[in-house]
Amino acid sequence: MLGNSICDMVKYWEAMNNNLRLQLGNIRASFQKSFYEVEHAHISLFYGNFRGSVSRAALRRIVEELLRVYYVGTNRKICGFTLRTSYGLSCACESGRYALGGISIPINIVRVHRRKLTMEGELGGKKILRSCFRFLVIFRLSAEK
């Protein structure tokens, strides 16, 4: 499939890069849309801190967790913290505590990586380039064997 030429690997690497750029563009569009357009489910002041700060997909996941509050309540054992551990968003028991208190979910509940639009600061450009180059060299050496 890949063949044994490094040129093929470069082509695949460029294709992956293009796909990542498209995905990042979609994420940026989702953030902008969440700032300007408010879905019916997000009209409540309960989501006021999130609009324009997290993507629409994240808002939808929070709405789904809020629906779980009716049978989970604030019980941590039943909740399981699935949304918190998987996506870094507030889970049902956390949302339940805020809903019962009648206050909106604070933005600092959402993990920082959900609020960022760029990954460059986290990854450090030179380290990535070195590791990619190292990978390509190892790949080329293994292909020559």
C-alpha atoms as a printed R data frame, in Angstrom:
    type eleno elety resid chain resno       x      y      z
1   ATOM     1    CA   MET     A     1   0.000  0.000  0.000
2   ATOM     2    CA   LEU     A     2   2.596  2.565  1.026
3   ATOM     3    CA   GLY     A     3   5.286  1.149 -1.201
4   ATOM     4    CA   ASN     A     4   8.904  1.410 -0.227
5   ATOM     5    CA   SER     A     5   9.676  4.929 -1.378
6   ATOM     6    CA   ILE     A     6   9.952  7.877  0.993
7   ATOM     7    CA   CYS     A     7   8.137  9.993 -1.586
8   ATOM     8    CA   ASP     A     8   4.978  8.003 -0.910
9   ATOM     9    CA   MET     A     9   5.276  8.702  2.808
10  ATOM    10    CA   VAL     A    10   5.666 12.413  2.135
11  ATOM    11    CA   LYS     A    11   2.515 12.347 -0.004
12  ATOM    12    CA   TYR     A    12   0.579 10.645  2.785
13  ATOM    13    CA   TRP     A    13   2.008 13.058  5.336
14  ATOM    14    CA   GLU     A    14   0.855 16.024  3.227
15  ATOM    15    CA   ALA     A    15  -2.601 14.477  2.854
16  ATOM    16    CA   MET     A    16  -2.860 14.067  6.633
17  ATOM    17    CA   ASN     A    17  -1.740 17.671  7.088
18  ATOM    18    CA   ASN     A    18  -4.418 18.880  4.664
19  ATOM    19    CA   ASN     A    19  -7.080 16.863  6.503
20  ATOM    20    CA   LEU     A    20  -6.002 18.334  9.828
21  ATOM    21    CA   ARG     A    21  -6.195 21.843  8.383
22  ATOM    22    CA   LEU     A    22  -9.736 21.155  7.155
23  ATOM    23    CA   GLN     A    23 -10.755 19.831 10.562
24  ATOM    24    CA   LEU     A    24  -9.259 22.864 12.292
25  ATOM    25    CA   GLY     A    25 -11.187 25.092  9.879
26  ATOM    26    CA   ASN     A    26 -14.404 23.262 10.774
27  ATOM    27    CA   ILE     A    27 -13.671 23.696 14.476
28  ATOM    28    CA   ARG     A    28 -13.045 27.424 14.009
29  ATOM    29    CA   ALA     A    29 -16.310 27.733 12.084
30  ATOM    30    CA   SER     A    30 -18.124 25.933 14.889
31  ATOM    31    CA   PHE     A    31 -16.709 28.375 17.450
32  ATOM    32    CA   GLN     A    32 -17.737 31.358 15.339
33  ATOM    33    CA   LYS     A    33 -21.196 29.909 14.804
34  ATOM    34    CA   SER     A    34 -21.651 29.350 18.537
35  ATOM    35    CA   PHE     A    35 -20.834 33.014 19.074
36  ATOM    36    CA   TYR     A    36 -23.249 34.473 16.509
37  ATOM    37    CA   GLU     A    37 -26.032 31.889 16.249
38  ATOM    38    CA   VAL     A    38 -27.788 30.536 19.301
39  ATOM    39    CA   GLU     A    39 -29.573 27.201 18.966
40  ATOM    40    CA   HIS     A    40 -32.949 26.873 20.636
41  ATOM    41    CA   ALA     A    41 -31.533 24.467 23.245
42  ATOM    42    CA   HIS     A    42 -28.868 27.028 24.224
43  ATOM    43    CA   ILE     A    43 -31.136 30.047 24.776
44  ATOM    44    CA   SER     A    44 -31.236 29.460 28.531
45  ATOM    45    CA   LEU     A    45 -29.020 31.649 30.708
46  ATOM    46    CA   PHE     A    46 -27.650 28.361 32.031
47  ATOM    47    CA   TYR     A    47 -25.382 28.250 28.940
48  ATOM    48    CA   GLY     A    48 -24.583 31.976 28.883
49  ATOM    49    CA   ASN     A    49 -20.900 31.573 29.756
50  ATOM    50    CA   PHE     A    50 -20.329 28.980 27.045
51  ATOM    51    CA   ARG     A    51 -21.642 30.803 23.999
52  ATOM    52    CA   GLY     A    52 -18.668 31.923 21.937
53  ATOM    53    CA   SER     A    53 -16.231 30.132 24.232
54  ATOM    54    CA   VAL     A    54 -16.773 26.498 23.288
55  ATOM    55    CA   SER     A    55 -17.824 24.849 20.051
56  ATOM    56    CA   ARG     A    56 -21.392 23.943 19.153
57  ATOM    57    CA   ALA     A    57 -20.518 20.263 19.414
58  ATOM    58    CA   ALA     A    58 -19.383 20.787 23.007
59  ATOM    59    CA   LEU     A    59 -22.590 22.702 23.755
60  ATOM    60    CA   ARG     A    60 -24.646 19.828 22.343
61  ATOM    61    CA   ARG     A    61 -22.811 17.338 24.551
62  ATOM    62    CA   ILE     A    62 -23.492 19.507 27.600
63  ATOM    63    CA   VAL     A    63 -27.202 19.641 26.688
64  ATOM    64    CA   GLU     A    64 -27.258 15.830 26.439
65  ATOM    65    CA   GLU     A    65 -25.627 15.578 29.877
66  ATOM    66    CA   LEU     A    66 -28.145 18.019 31.289
67  ATOM    67    CA   LEU     A    67 -30.912 15.678 30.114
68  ATOM    68    CA   ARG     A    68 -29.217 12.896 32.108
69  ATOM    69    CA   VAL     A    69 -29.568 15.015 35.250
70  ATOM    70    CA   TYR     A    70 -33.225 13.947 35.556
71  ATOM    71    CA   TYR     A    71 -32.289 10.356 36.408
72  ATOM    72    CA   VAL     A    72 -28.715 10.859 37.673
73  ATOM    73    CA   GLY     A    73 -29.310 13.894 39.867
74  ATOM    74    CA   THR     A    74 -26.166 14.805 41.763
75  ATOM    75    CA   ASN     A    75 -25.211 11.191 42.502
76  ATOM    76    CA   ARG     A    76 -21.577 10.765 41.507
77  ATOM    77    CA   LYS     A    77 -21.690  6.956 41.492
78  ATOM    78    CA   ILE     A    78 -24.477  6.811 38.907
79  ATOM    79    CA   CYS     A    79 -22.975  9.622 36.817
80  ATOM    80    CA   GLY     A    80 -19.666  7.913 36.086
81  ATOM    81    CA   PHE     A    81 -18.023 11.199 34.993
82  ATOM    82    CA   THR     A    82 -18.015 10.031 31.348
83  ATOM    83    CA   LEU     A    83 -18.181 13.469 29.754
84  ATOM    84    CA   ARG     A    84 -15.656 14.892 32.226
85  ATOM    85    CA   THR     A    85 -13.072 12.170 31.626
86  ATOM    86    CA   SER     A    86 -13.662 11.785 27.876
87  ATOM    87    CA   TYR     A    87 -14.145 15.362 26.703
88  ATOM    88    CA   GLY     A    88 -13.229 17.671 29.589
89  ATOM    89    CA   LEU     A    89 -16.765 19.057 29.797
90  ATOM    90    CA   SER     A    90 -19.111 19.205 32.779
91  ATOM    91    CA   CYS     A    91 -20.769 15.856 33.468
92  ATOM    92    CA   ALA     A    92 -24.334 15.195 34.617
93  ATOM    93    CA   CYS     A    93 -23.719 15.378 38.371
94  ATOM    94    CA   GLU     A    94 -21.821 18.683 38.031
95  ATOM    95    CA   SER     A    95 -24.503 20.135 35.762
96  ATOM    96    CA   GLY     A    96 -27.135 18.911 38.222
97  ATOM    97    CA   ARG     A    97 -25.530 20.812 41.091
98  ATOM    98    CA   TYR     A    98 -25.519 24.014 39.046
99  ATOM    99    CA   ALA     A    99 -29.059 23.447 37.762
100 ATOM   100    CA   LEU     A   100 -30.401 22.874 41.288
101 ATOM   101    CA   GLY     A   101 -28.621 26.033 42.426
102 ATOM   102    CA   GLY     A   102 -30.134 27.981 39.532
103 ATOM   103    CA   ILE     A   103 -26.776 29.330 38.368
104 ATOM   104    CA   SER     A   104 -25.089 29.001 34.999
105 ATOM   105    CA   ILE     A   105 -22.150 26.647 34.534
106 ATOM   106    CA   PRO     A   106 -18.886 28.601 34.987
107 ATOM   107    CA   ILE     A   107 -16.510 28.579 32.037
108 ATOM   108    CA   ASN     A   108 -13.565 27.409 34.147
109 ATOM   109    CA   ILE     A   109 -15.291 24.005 34.510
110 ATOM   110    CA   VAL     A   110 -14.417 23.315 30.867
111 ATOM   111    CA   ARG     A   111 -10.838 22.155 30.382
112 ATOM   112    CA   VAL     A   112  -8.557 24.674 28.746
113 ATOM   113    CA   HIS     A   113  -7.882 22.557 25.634
114 ATOM   114    CA   ARG     A   114 -11.590 22.783 24.759
115 ATOM   115    CA   ARG     A   115 -11.359 26.576 24.685
116 ATOM   116    CA   LYS     A   116  -8.305 26.826 22.420
117 ATOM   117    CA   LEU     A   117  -8.375 27.114 18.662
118 ATOM   118    CA   THR     A   118  -4.692 26.452 18.068
119 ATOM   119    CA   MET     A   119  -2.480 23.558 19.003
120 ATOM   120    CA   GLU     A   120   0.842 25.192 18.140
121 ATOM   121    CA   GLY     A   121   1.649 26.458 21.627
122 ATOM   122    CA   GLU     A   122   1.051 23.070 23.211
123 ATOM   123    CA   LEU     A   123   3.015 21.044 20.740
124 ATOM   124    CA   GLY     A   124   6.171 23.083 20.204
125 ATOM   125    CA   GLY     A   125   7.054 23.223 16.509
126 ATOM   126    CA   LYS     A   126  10.725 22.158 16.548
127 ATOM   127    CA   LYS     A   127  10.121 19.055 18.645
128 ATOM   128    CA   ILE     A   128   7.421 17.912 16.255
129 ATOM   129    CA   LEU     A   129   9.589 18.485 13.205
130 ATOM   130    CA   ARG     A   130  12.435 16.536 14.802
131 ATOM   131    CA   SER     A   131  10.180 13.642 15.724
132 ATOM   132    CA   CYS     A   132   8.634 13.611 12.219
133 ATOM   133    CA   PHE     A   133  12.058 13.650 10.621
134 ATOM   134    CA   ARG     A   134  13.197 10.851 12.931
135 ATOM   135    CA   PHE     A   135  10.079  8.858 11.980
136 ATOM   136    CA   LEU     A   136  10.734  9.344  8.262
137 ATOM   137    CA   VAL     A   137  14.375  8.249  8.638
138 ATOM   138    CA   ILE     A   138  13.367  5.123 10.557
139 ATOM   139    CA   PHE     A   139  10.632  4.408  8.015
140 ATOM   140    CA   ARG     A   140  13.074  4.770  5.139
141 ATOM   141    CA   LEU     A   141  15.650  2.505  6.806
142 ATOM   142    CA   SER     A   142  13.044 -0.171  7.476
143 ATOM   143    CA   ALA     A   143  11.772  0.076  3.882
144 ATOM   144    CA   GLU     A   144  15.279 -0.458  2.501
145 ATOM   145    CA   LYS     A   145  15.774 -3.715  4.432
